[in-house]
Amino acid sequence: MGSQGNKGEMNVNHHSESETERNSNAGHHDLDTASDSESGMISRQASEASCYATEEDEEMSLHLGPKWSIKEHLEKDKDDESLRRWKEQLLGGLDAVAVQENEEPDVKILSLTIVSAGRPDIVLSIPTNGNPKGLWFTLKEGSRYHLRFSIKVSNDIVCGLKYTNTVWKTGIKVHSSKEMMGTFSPQSEPYTHEMPEETTPAGIFARGSYTARTKFVDDDNKCYLEINYTFDIQKEWPSN
């Protein structure tokens, strides 16, 4: 019985030592996990911080300098012949006398022309309120065409002028497009801008009346014209 007691005691002691070792290993594992977690958190915080500009960077980005009007650009260094000629080339046919002190560009869309090969051009004047009354035009199904705009720019350079167009049929949006037209300097004569070629849809379900909204906006999201109108797609071109 005595040897059995010693044996049992030895087993108990061995079990206690094993349990202590496991607890110790578990403690090390928890510390390692906590350490990894902390280091991961620090790493992520550093990564997030790197995504944001510092206050110094923000201040630097705000100091862009004053905006100069076209008239100020023309007046500056006017005694330097080479610079004067370079500015004239850059600004095209700009009439320096007609340039106003107003720094805001003025853009007017004078007319819209629908051009289709083998057909007379459809020239549409733009109403002053941007909303033509009644049916504005009719296109033949499956026909190729492109748009041509006459644009007058005054006062200052307009940057990143864009054309956006959205079309609905029976209240459901069926088409949406956006085209970059470009940057235009003011000049006495209107610009002529040609849009990419498009093809009208065809088939019995494509025919009928559509409503559309066209906008002309610049890089500052300033809208110079919004046109809301209706048009038809029919099996043939109108007889007139």
C-alpha positions as CSV (number, residue, x, y, z in Angstrom):
1,M,0.0,0.0,0.0
2,G,2.8,2.3,0.7
3,S,4.3,1.9,-2.7
4,Q,1.0,2.5,-4.3
5,G,0.7,5.7,-2.3
6,N,4.1,6.9,-3.5
7,K,3.2,6.0,-7.0
8,G,0.0,7.9,-6.7
9,E,1.8,10.8,-5.3
10,M,4.3,10.7,-8.1
11,N,1.5,10.7,-10.6
12,V,-0.1,13.6,-9.0
13,N,3.1,15.6,-8.9
14,H,3.8,14.7,-12.6
15,H,0.3,15.7,-13.5
16,S,0.7,19.0,-11.7
17,E,4.0,19.7,-13.4
18,S,2.5,18.9,-16.8
19,E,-0.5,21.2,-16.1
20,T,1.8,24.0,-14.9
21,E,3.9,23.6,-18.1
22,R,0.7,23.8,-20.2
23,N,-0.5,26.9,-18.4
24,S,2.9,28.5,-18.8
25,N,2.9,27.7,-22.5
26,A,-0.7,29.1,-22.8
27,G,0.5,32.2,-21.0
28,H,3.3,32.6,-23.5
29,H,0.8,32.1,-26.4
30,D,-1.5,34.7,-25.0
31,L,1.4,37.2,-24.6
32,D,2.5,36.4,-28.2
33,T,-1.1,36.9,-29.5
34,A,-1.4,40.2,-27.6
35,S,1.9,41.3,-28.8
36,D,1.0,40.4,-32.4
37,S,-2.4,42.2,-31.9
38,E,-0.7,45.3,-30.6
39,S,1.9,45.3,-33.4
40,G,-0.9,44.8,-35.9
41,M,-2.9,47.6,-34.5
42,I,0.1,49.9,-34.6
43,S,0.9,48.8,-38.1
44,R,-2.7,49.5,-39.2
45,Q,-2.8,52.9,-37.5
46,A,0.5,53.8,-39.3
47,S,-1.0,52.6,-42.6
48,E,-4.2,54.6,-42.1
49,A,-2.2,57.7,-41.1
50,S,-0.2,57.4,-44.2
51,C,-3.3,57.7,-46.3
52,Y,-4.0,61.2,-45.1
53,A,-2.2,64.3,-45.9
54,T,-0.4,66.1,-43.1
55,E,-1.4,69.6,-42.1
56,E,1.7,70.9,-43.8
57,D,0.7,69.1,-47.0
58,E,-2.9,70.5,-46.7
59,E,-1.5,74.0,-46.3
60,M,0.7,73.5,-49.3
61,S,-2.2,72.3,-51.4
62,L,-4.2,75.4,-50.5
63,H,-1.6,78.0,-51.5
64,L,-2.2,77.8,-55.2
65,G,-1.7,81.5,-55.8
66,P,-4.2,84.1,-57.2
67,K,-6.2,83.4,-60.3
68,W,-5.4,85.7,-63.1
69,S,-7.9,86.9,-65.7
70,I,-7.2,86.7,-69.4
71,K,-6.8,90.5,-69.4
72,E,-4.2,90.3,-66.7
73,H,-2.3,87.6,-68.6
74,L,-2.3,89.8,-71.7
75,E,-1.1,92.9,-69.8
76,K,1.7,91.0,-68.0
77,D,5.0,91.0,-69.8
78,K,3.5,92.9,-72.8
79,D,6.8,94.4,-73.6
80,D,8.4,91.0,-74.1
81,E,7.8,90.3,-77.8
82,S,8.4,86.5,-77.6
83,L,6.0,86.1,-74.7
84,R,3.4,88.2,-76.3
85,R,3.5,86.1,-79.5
86,W,3.4,82.9,-77.5
87,K,0.3,84.1,-75.6
88,E,-1.4,85.1,-78.9
89,Q,-0.7,81.7,-80.3
90,L,-2.1,80.0,-77.1
91,L,-5.2,82.2,-77.0
92,G,-5.9,81.9,-80.8
93,G,-8.0,84.6,-82.3
94,L,-8.8,86.3,-79.0
95,D,-9.7,90.0,-79.4
96,A,-7.8,91.7,-76.5
97,V,-10.0,94.8,-76.7
98,A,-13.1,92.7,-76.2
99,V,-11.8,91.0,-73.1
100,Q,-13.8,91.9,-69.9
101,E,-12.6,92.3,-66.4
102,N,-15.1,89.6,-65.4
103,E,-13.0,86.4,-64.6
104,E,-16.0,84.0,-65.1
105,P,-16.2,82.4,-68.5
106,D,-19.4,82.8,-70.5
107,V,-20.3,79.9,-72.7
108,K,-23.3,80.0,-75.1
109,I,-24.4,77.0,-77.2
110,L,-25.7,78.8,-80.3
111,S,-27.1,75.9,-82.3
112,L,-27.3,72.1,-82.6
113,T,-27.0,70.4,-86.0
114,I,-27.9,66.7,-86.7
115,V,-25.7,65.4,-89.5
116,S,-26.5,62.2,-91.3
117,A,-24.9,61.1,-94.6
118,G,-27.1,61.5,-97.6
119,R,-29.5,63.8,-95.8
120,P,-29.8,67.5,-95.5
121,D,-28.5,68.7,-92.1
122,I,-31.1,69.3,-89.4
123,V,-30.2,72.7,-87.9
124,L,-31.9,73.4,-84.5
125,S,-31.7,76.7,-82.8
126,I,-31.4,76.7,-79.0
127,P,-34.2,78.5,-77.2
128,T,-33.1,81.0,-74.6
129,N,-34.9,79.1,-71.8
130,G,-33.4,75.8,-73.0
131,N,-36.8,74.1,-73.4
132,P,-38.0,73.7,-77.0
133,K,-41.8,73.5,-77.3
134,G,-43.3,70.3,-78.7
135,L,-41.5,67.8,-80.8
136,W,-38.0,69.0,-81.5
137,F,-36.8,66.6,-84.2
138,T,-37.4,63.1,-85.7
139,L,-34.8,60.5,-86.5
140,K,-35.0,57.4,-88.7
141,E,-34.5,54.1,-86.9
142,G,-31.1,52.4,-87.5
143,S,-29.6,55.6,-89.0
144,R,-26.1,56.8,-88.4
145,Y,-25.7,60.4,-87.3
146,H,-23.5,62.8,-85.3
147,L,-24.1,66.1,-83.6
148,R,-22.4,69.4,-84.4
149,F,-22.5,72.3,-81.9
150,S,-21.8,76.0,-82.4
151,I,-20.2,77.3,-79.2
152,K,-19.4,80.9,-78.3
153,V,-16.9,81.4,-75.4
154,S,-16.3,84.9,-73.8
155,N,-14.4,86.5,-70.9
156,D,-12.2,83.7,-69.8
157,I,-11.0,80.1,-70.6
158,V,-13.5,77.4,-69.9
159,C,-11.8,74.2,-68.7
160,G,-13.1,70.7,-69.3
161,L,-16.4,71.5,-71.0
162,K,-18.5,68.3,-71.0
163,Y,-21.7,67.2,-72.8
164,T,-24.1,64.9,-70.9
165,N,-27.2,63.4,-72.3
166,T,-29.9,61.2,-70.7
167,V,-32.9,59.7,-72.6
168,W,-36.2,58.3,-71.3
169,K,-38.9,56.3,-73.1
170,T,-42.3,56.0,-71.3
171,G,-40.6,57.2,-68.1
172,I,-37.8,54.5,-68.2
173,K,-34.2,55.6,-68.7
174,V,-32.9,53.9,-71.8
175,H,-29.7,55.8,-72.6
176,S,-27.1,57.9,-70.8
177,S,-23.8,59.3,-72.2
178,K,-21.1,61.8,-71.3
179,E,-18.5,63.2,-73.7
180,M,-15.6,65.5,-73.0
181,M,-15.6,68.4,-75.4
182,G,-12.4,70.1,-74.3
183,T,-11.0,73.4,-73.0
184,F,-11.8,76.6,-75.0
185,S,-10.3,80.0,-74.8
186,P,-12.5,83.1,-75.5
187,Q,-12.6,84.3,-79.1
188,S,-14.7,86.5,-81.3
189,E,-15.8,83.7,-83.6
190,P,-17.9,80.7,-82.5
191,Y,-16.3,77.3,-82.2
192,T,-17.6,74.3,-84.2
193,H,-17.4,71.1,-82.3
194,E,-18.2,67.7,-83.8
195,M,-19.4,64.8,-81.6
196,P,-18.7,61.1,-82.2
197,E,-21.0,59.2,-84.6
198,E,-24.0,57.4,-83.1
199,T,-26.7,54.9,-84.4
200,T,-30.4,55.1,-83.5
201,P,-32.0,52.0,-82.3
202,A,-34.2,50.0,-84.6
203,G,-37.3,47.8,-84.4
204,I,-40.9,48.1,-83.4
205,F,-40.1,48.6,-79.8
206,A,-37.6,51.4,-80.6
207,R,-40.1,53.5,-82.5
208,G,-42.0,56.2,-80.7
209,S,-41.5,59.3,-78.6
210,Y,-38.6,60.0,-76.2
211,T,-37.8,62.7,-73.7
212,A,-34.3,63.8,-73.1
213,R,-32.1,66.2,-71.0
214,T,-28.8,67.5,-72.3
215,K,-26.4,69.5,-70.2
216,F,-23.1,71.4,-70.8
217,V,-21.0,71.6,-67.7
218,D,-17.3,72.4,-66.9
219,D,-14.7,71.0,-64.5
220,D,-16.2,73.1,-61.7
221,N,-19.6,71.5,-62.4
222,K,-20.9,74.9,-63.5
223,C,-23.9,74.3,-65.9
224,Y,-24.0,76.6,-68.9
225,L,-27.1,75.2,-70.5
226,E,-29.7,72.5,-69.8
227,I,-32.0,71.5,-72.6
228,N,-35.2,69.5,-71.9
229,Y,-36.9,68.2,-75.1
230,T,-38.8,65.5,-76.9
231,F,-38.0,63.7,-80.1
232,D,-39.2,60.8,-82.2
233,I,-37.7,57.7,-83.8
234,Q,-39.7,56.5,-86.7
235,K,-39.5,53.9,-89.5
236,E,-38.5,56.6,-92.1
237,W,-37.2,60.2,-92.1
238,P,-39.9,62.9,-92.0
239,S,-41.1,63.9,-95.5
240,N,-40.4,67.5,-94.9
